[in-house]
Amino acid sequence: MWDEVEVGIVDDGIGIHRALTGNPTFDELTEPEALQMALMPGISGNPHAGRGNDQWNNSGYGLYMTSRICRNGGSFLLCSGGTGIELNHQGKHTFDTDFRGTAIRLVIDTANLSELRERLQQFAAEGRIAAAQIAGANANVASTASQMLTRDFRQE
């Protein structure tokens, strides 16, 4: 399809489950639960995010925002440890995998970019509300870097 951009990112690190269960709030999560939780706003970031004014501070909104963007006509795939999750406009599919580390595949429907500015603002607002209700989540505003797309699509 000519109206799509696809990006893949892979690392061979400790994986999402091990990273999240290092936080006492999430130490009981199974691998599938950890992947689901990582897609929630304010979860997968550095627990000290929001301190100081470093624009690259990891606030935990990156996976949340990119998964929301990709579902807007494209798809989002996250694999880590023994679990994979694919999200698209039709819903969510969870599956088993033997991949170690973390892999992300983003497919963005470029035909929908004209309406993306408003959607980004909506996603960020919904994320702040959701993060405030999740124990252990960073309920601060997404980092400057996480909000760059919102700024980039504003009309001046």
N, C-alpha and C positions, 0 to 999 in steps of 0.2 A: 504494500500500500504506500502511496507517495505522500500521504499526509501524516506520517509517523516519524518520530525520532526514537531510537532505541539506544539505551546505555546500559552497560553491564559493569558491575564492580564486584571484585572478589578479594577476600583476604584470608589468610590461613592462621588467624589469631585464635583466641580462646573461645570465641563464639558467644552468642547472645545469652544463652542460658547461664553459662559460668560467670559472665560479666554481671548479669542482673542478680544472681543468687549470692553474689558477694555483698549485696546490700541486705542487712537484716530484715528489712520490710518485705523482701521478695525471696528469702532463702528457702521457702517451701515450694516454689514453683516447679512444675514439671517442664520439660523442654517445650511442648506445645503451648503451655500457658505462658512461658517466658517470651516466646515469639509473638503471641497475641498481645501481651503486655507491652512489648517493645514498640508496638505500633500506636500506643496511646500517647497523648501529648505529655511532655515533661518527664518521661520515664527513662529513656535510654541514654540520657545525658549524664554529665558529670554532676554528682550530688552537690558540688560546691559552685555550680553555675549560677550566674546572676550576681556573684560577688565581684566587685571591681567593675571596671568599664571596658573590658576586653571584648571587642566586637566579635571575636571568633570563639568566645566562650560557648561550650557545648551545653545548651539548655534542654536538650532532649526533644526538640520539636521537629528535627529533620526527617526522621522516618515517618512521623505522623503527617507532616505537610506534603512530602513527596508522594506518599501513598494516596493521599486525597487528590492531588493533582493528576496522578496517573489514572485513577479510576474515572476521571472525567473524560471518558471516551477511549482511554488506553488501558494499560494494565500494570500491575506492580507485583513482583515476585520476590519473596524473601525466603532464603534457605539458611539454616544454621543448625548444626548438630544433627539430630535425627528427624527434623521436621522442616517442612516447607509450607508456605502460605502464598497463594495467588489471589489477588484481588482485581476485579474488573467491574464494569458497569452492571454485570449480571449477578455479582455476589462474591462470595469467598469460597475457595477450595483449599482444604488442608490435606497434606499428604506426607508420607514417610519418605525419608531420604537417608543416604549414608554419607552425605557431605559433611565434612568437618570444617570449621571456620565459618565464614559468613559470605553469602553471595546475594546480590541484589540485581534485579533486572527491571528497568524502568522503560515503559513504552508510553510515549506521550503523543496524543492526537493533536497535531499542530493546527488542524482545522478549527479547533476550539480555543485557540489562544486569544482571540479577540475578547472573549468573555472571562478570561483568566484573572484579570485584575480584581474584579468584584468577587470572584470565587475565593481568591487568596485571602482577601480581607474577611470573608465569611468563615473560611476554614480556621484562620488564626483566632477569631472571636470564639468560635465553637471549641477550639482547643483550650483556650484559657478557662472556659467554663468547665470543661471536662476535667482538666488537670486539677482544678480546685477541689474536685470531688473524689480524687484518687489518692489514697494514703500512700505516702512516699514519693509522690510526683513533684516535680519542680513546678509550682503554680505561678512562678514569675513569668513575665512576658518572655516570649521567645527571644533568643539572642539576636543581635543586630544582623549577623550573618544569616540566620534562619529567616529573617524578614526581608532580606535583599530582594527576593523575587517580588514581594509586594511593592516595594519601592520602585523597582524597575518597570513595573507595569502601570504606575500612576501617570496620569496625564498632567503635564506641567502647564 
